[in-house]
Amino acid sequence: MDTIAERAVAADTKGSINLRIEAGIRQIIDEAAAILGKTRTEFMVESARRQAIDVLLDQRLFVLDPERYDAFVQALDNPPAPGPKLRSLLRRVPAWQK
């Protein structure tokens, strides 16, 4: 059985990814990275990581038993009436219109 420390060390191990991309795409990536003061690798890793997180968050699966599923759908189909705080918020002029 591995320990938490062993797993942390394994998680910190770096690997490499080799990509073949068209010169035009590489140039766009390099220009964008330069604008942000990043290397190509930093830019690509950060961009890929952000996109991966977005995809994973968008694909979460919720499993409910039939009774809870029916209650969930009922709640979605019949939201509560707006309360005083929501009504107040909707009456405010947005900051960008002031």
Secondary structure as UniProt FT lines:
FT   HELIX           4..12
FT   HELIX           23..36
FT   HELIX           40..58
FT   HELIX           66..77
FT   HELIX           84..91
FT   HELIX           95..97
//
